[in-house]
Amino acid sequence: MITGRFRATHLSIIAASYAALYFIIGPHLKLEIKAPQATVAVITGATGLIGREIAVGLAEMGMDLVIGCRPHHEARCVDVTSSLWSKRRTNGRKFFVEVVDLASASSINEFVRVVLQRYGSRIRLLVNNAGIINRAKVITQDGMEMMFQVNVWAYFKLMNALLPTLAHNGPSSIVNVASGAAYYGSEHGSLRIDDMEFNTRKYDPWTAYAQSKEADLLLTWKASRITAKVVVNAVHPGILGFCNTTFSSGLAGAYSLFPRDIQDILASSCYDDARSAAARAVWLATKAPQLHLTGSWWVMDEKRHESLRRPKLLDNQTLEEAVWKYCRGIDFTIVDPLYEQASRSADLDCCQHPF
């Protein structure tokens, strides 16, 4: 039988042996404790006034940023971001500039490859913010109408390409920057599935832009109904220098055509500085996963968080499917994880919408 005294003596010897061993080799040991790596947010359109503030706002919330930058504009992307980074409390967060031309399918493919290879294990947020409005119709090298390709198809492709990684790393979030212009479009029949790229009707920049923002909402709602691991929402960004003043002759004229309740909401979202305008997108990007918000369209500021009602003509799952199918049909090589995984995984059941 082992007595208590023998057990105590035995343990003392073992402890002394370990102490001696550490005394001999301890000084030669290097103990390296790595800090946990920050979440990575992928964002497009981060050099515009509001886009750059969204990027810096996310850094202030503790995220590293991967900024999609147009070819030959890398230096500007670095300069614009660095200037803000140095003035704000970004808490040591980093930003990485990666080249992407959203008007080129091959460029998007390469961007996705690089992003997944370099940052894949940390990506938990995608912000589709880039957008354009062209006065005249432009056809890209891929044969698409440019505003549609940049404002809609690129959103679709990036969501599809990054969604499996976002789901794996979840809880994760996708934020699509839409616009109140979608209300104008829905009221005036801008969105036409049979002519999404103005091949038969006369091109009008405001109609094309409104249609692109309608399509962004429909893609958002479709994506949100399929995956439970990634919340997908749209946001109406703050407006700079528009509302009752001027933004452009087309926008100013269209403003009066919005429904009265939407005019009130848009009027309350006018800002004199880009930081305030970007606050709503930052809030949604960081809070939606925590609050389990998905499938909604938001307008908010620091004091008020409000979900916009869906335009009646867009609250239509058949239309969601039609836009999704149209985008999917443009490139048959697209991996469509939303459809493929839905048929295989119980984890991708449709989500419950809070609104």
Secondary structure, 3 states (H helix, E strand, C coil): CCCHHHHHHHHHHHHHHHHHHHHHHHHHCCCCCCCCCCCEEEEECCCCHHHHHHHHHHHHCCCEEEEEECCCCHHHHHHHHHHHHCCCCCCCCCEEEEECCCCCHHHHHHHHHHHHHHHHHHEEEEEECCCCCCCCCCECCCCCEHHHHHHHHHHHHHHHHHHHHHHHHCCEEEEEECCCHHHHHHHCCCCCHHHCCCCCCCCCHHHHHHHHHHHHHHHHHHHHCCCCCEEEEEECCCEECCCCCCCCHHHHHHHCCCCHHHHHHHHCCEECCHHHHHHHHHHHHHHHHHHCCCCCEEEECCCCEEECCCCHHHCCHHHHHHHHHHHHHHCCCCCCHHHHHHCCCHHHCCCCCCC
